[in-house]
Amino acid sequence: RGSIGHCLVSLSRTAQTMSAAQQRRERRPWDSVGISEADVRICARLSAPFAPLYGHLKYKCTDFVVNELRGEDGAAVVLGEATAAPPPPADAPVQAATAADALAGDRVHHLSERRSERKRARGEADTDGYVRFSLHKIRRGTLDALSELGKALDLPQRDFSVCGIKDAFAVTTQDVVARGATLEELRALSLDDIKVADLRIVDGPLRIGGAAGNAFCLRARGMHAPAEQLELAAERLRTRGFVNYYGMQRFGTGAVRSHELGRHLLRRDYAALLEAIVCLPAVLACAVPAEEREARDYFAATHDARVALRRFPRKLHLERALLARLVRDDEMEEVCDWPARCRSAILSLPLSRRKLWSNAYYSFLFNLCATERVARFGWAAPVVGDLVLTGSLRPIAGRATQRYRADPPSVVTTEDVAIGRYTIGDVVLPLMGNKVETPQHEIGMLARSYLTYDDILTHALEVRNSVDPEGWEE
């Protein structure tokens, strides 16, 4: 449940409503194929009888403000202590830009020590130290911002951890933990549209899903409707709320949607996953440049990674990374059969990217269950078998400052319904996992049946970064 005190949005937004900002963006080849809200099971409306309102959402990036809510106390992450770099002394030597700096973005970050010296300094001090800070970004994706921070700090992107990915076309503030960075280096940063603040030493990284939620402030423009209708819409929003779906950005903008990649990943079908990424879907055959189409078609027909790597455009970073791994394994002669080579290539990708795919599949399943919950039982009140959260967050032993866990959910009983102990706002649905409790009615059965239909085993629902003796390596 996001903060809705300062927002007025359409209560029955349709898939055809598109913000002006989205219309201004360059259309991608696969946009003609399209993906609708119904495709990711965003279907239920709590205000179906109400006439829809039309307007522009996210006309400017400042129309959408997101503040992450910390998992430990639910407080909003805001930009605190300013950390802008002081101007250099007049007699300070100027560090020359290298060709790599120019190619990386024509921006050179002048720090007082060379990268090799900073590495040695971090190794002598505390190589595995963790620094937590607030990241404030404007019109930048989370992964893009972390990549920029990594270049400035000489850290790989895997050394940064977050609780979740925030929108790119927005003004967002969230917590980040960097491993191996120093307070001095973070304070010295000066990046475009990125600020860091509230620096402090912590004892471990953040985890995906560790936030208590997000507070949103939305501005809708061009709402051409009588004042009475707008007031009624706001009242419905306050009294009825809305179904808290996972939005369209969770399912990606690529030619193959993230939840479909997540399905292959959780099934451990690495060959299908690699081919879904590298090969071209037939529906897009005429929608991409000829050079890219020929490269994808060549690999689909031959599985010759070496030649395909030379043909793939350099802008296709993910595809080229997978092909490069296939070439490496072929040269090392460590992996022979095709499924094993695909497995090696997929597992060479950062864990954060693979978790994005699996989380997209969990989100798709959550949306499906939420839609069916409203369709079968309505939205007025809890029913027997629903799950509700009644406890508070408690710290996990050994990680009191970093990791918190909610009390297990309670199942609504006949007595709870009779006395009205809970409201519909207390009802929750789980993101599927290895040891997740599901609702004790038709919706829980639906979730388990869907996993069976997709041939996904319950113990395979956790994505990890190591290999266990049984081979469930993720």
Buried (B, 14 or more C-beta within 10 A) or exposed (E): EBBBEEBBBBBBBEEEBEBBBBEEEEEEBBEEEEBEBEBBBBBBBBBEEBEBBBBBBBBBBEBBBBBBBBBBEEEBBEBEEEBEEEEEEEEEEEEEEEEEBEEBEEBBBEBEEEEEEBBEEBEEEEEEBBBBBBBBBBBBBBBEBBBBBBBBBBBEBBBBBBBBBBBBBBBBBBBBBBBBBBBEBBBBBBBEEBBBBBBEEBBBBBBBEBBBBBBBBBBBEEBEBEEEEBEBBBEBBEEBBBBBBBEBBBBBBBBBBBBBBBBBBBBBBBBBBBBBBBBBEEEBEEBBEEEBBBBBBBBEEEBBBEEBBEBBEEEBEEBBBBBBBBBBBBEEEEBEEEBBBBBBBBBBBBBBBBBBBBBBBBBBBBBBBBBBBBEEBEBEBBBBBBBBBEEEBEEEEEBEEBBBEBEEBBBBEEEBBEEEBBEBEBBEBBBBEEEEEBBBBBBBEBBEEBBEEEEBEBEBBBBEEEEEEEEBEB
